[in-house]
Amino acid sequence: MKERIYGQWAGDPKGTKEDIKRCIEEVWPIGGRWNSYQCLRKRGYGPEGLYCRQHAKKHEERQK
C-alpha cells in the first residue's frame, strides 16, 4: 500500500505522514489556514475500517 502524505506544499514538501490510528480523509480547514491535514477522528468505519463515522458516510455517498 502506498504511504499517505498530508499537507504537502512548497513550504513543506515532505508534508506529514499518515497516522494509522486516525481517519484517512484529507480535511481542508475553513478560513485561516490553506493547507490540508489528516482528519483528527479515530478510524473504525467504512471500507477496511479506514474512516471515521462521518467520513465513512460521505465516502459511501460518493460511491453511489
C-alpha angles and dihedrals in degrees: 000000000000115000112248119229124193132200099016115167139140092279092049108025093169094053119185124307120237118274103221092210094059134073112274096226116120109231128203114204123230111249128335104044121055103191126086130240140186117277111264097219125101121262126240108111139078127021111001089348092279098132138065116242094264096049093041088062091048091047090052091050091050091053092058 
